[in-house]
């Protein structure tokens, strides 16, 4: 399963848990929804702080550039990289 599909599945499960909990007034489902939502917000904030810290040191730009260069070099040579790039191009179209 691709990463975008996995994230969408987790989002959908969390959304349905919240919906079920609010319609049925289920304390357990609402608590599960709240914890999952809180965890997602915490992870998003921690990623933003780490990206800001890396960008301040200019390490974010070099890390992204290095990954892009390696992908360009391995495109057509490494089958996994080629499939991933083609899949992303199809998502964009």
PyMOL commands that set and color helices and strands:
alter all, ss='L'
color gray80, all
select helices_A, chain A and resi 3-24+27-56+59-74+79-92
alter helices_A, ss='H'
color red, helices_A
deselect
rebuild
show_as cartoon
